[in-house]
């Protein structure tokens, strides 16, 4: 389905890390390339795929599947189940506004964590479901002037973490 993903680890690419720990790629002169982020640290076995309908790339666990439902792509793999699409009216561009919307929408939200990215955000939270805890993720990325959202309703902490890694891995080249 794709090739091995690159890591944003300092030894893997030239560049520097911003205040959020995201590796920002540099050009050959050492200056930061505008709007060009290196990938976050990705598990070594993950592979890169092209999300043709969105014209961007992402990294996923091997043997992951991609299913199109309308304008949304469902990504399923080993401990990964999430959806990615162009952002819509339900994805606020402001992280704090989105966090407030999510806390109001879902009952019993706890353990909410907000992570500001250079080009968006990731919000993770939990709530008690009918059978077990739900592990939610709401992410927004702005890539080449387009806004993409990633959502996950996971059954485990690992699914939530992998959805965050997937969201951070979105890139255009």
Secondary structure, DSSP 8 states (H G I E B T S, - for coil): --EE----STTTSSEEE-TTS-EEEE-TTS-EEEEEE------TT-EEEEETTTTEEEEE-TT-EEEEETTEEEEEETTEEEEEEE--TTS-SSHHHHHHHHHHHSTT-EEEEEEEETTEEEEEEEEE-SSSEEEEEEEEEEETTEEEEEEEEESSHHHHHHHHHHHHH-B--
